[in-house]
Amino acid sequence: MATITKRGPRSYHVRIRRSGHPTLARTFDRREDARQWARDRETEMDRGNLPDTLEARRTTLADALTEYRLKVTPKHKGAAEEASRILAMTKRRICQRSSNFPQLWSLKIPHPLVN
C-alpha cells in the first residue's frame, strides 16, 4: 500500500511497503505525479515485474564470489591465479555475512566486469 505524505509546502513523499518486496520511496513536486508513480510501482509488484530481493538478502559475499569464480573467471587471462585469490577471500569471516545486495546477473543489468 502506498502512503503519500506532504513534505513542506511543495513536495510529496511516497512510500510503498508490501510483504516480500523491498520498501520503495520517492519524492515528487506534484501530488498527481506521486500518485501515478505509486500506481505504476504497485502494478509492477502485482505482476511480479520487480526483482525478488529475498534471495539477494540471503546471499553471502562468499556465494557471490563463488558464482563469479565459476562463471566469469574462466574467461579471464590468468584465471588460475584469480580463482586462487577468490578462494582465499571466501575463507574470510566477512564473506560469511549476508551481502544484502542483488545479484547483478539475475537482474539482467550489464555489469562493467562481465561482457
Stockholm file with secondary structure:
# STOCKHOLM 1.0

chainA/1-115         MATITKRGPRSYHVRIRRSGHPTLARTFDRREDARQWARDRETEMDRGNLPDTLEARRTTLADALTEYRLKVTPKHKGAAEEASRILAMTKRRICQRSSNFPQLWSLKIPHPLVN
#=GR chainA/1-115 SS CEEEEEETTTEEEEEECCTTSCCEEEEESSHHHHHHHHHHHHHHHHHTCSCCCHHHHHCBHHHHHHHHHHHTGGGSTTHHHHHHHHHHHHTSGGGGSBCCSCCTTTTTCCCTTCC
#=GC SS_cons         CEEEEEETTTEEEEEECCTTSCCEEEEESSHHHHHHHHHHHHHHHHHTCSCCCHHHHHCBHHHHHHHHHHHTGGGSTTHHHHHHHHHHHHTSGGGGSBCCSCCTTTTTCCCTTCC
//
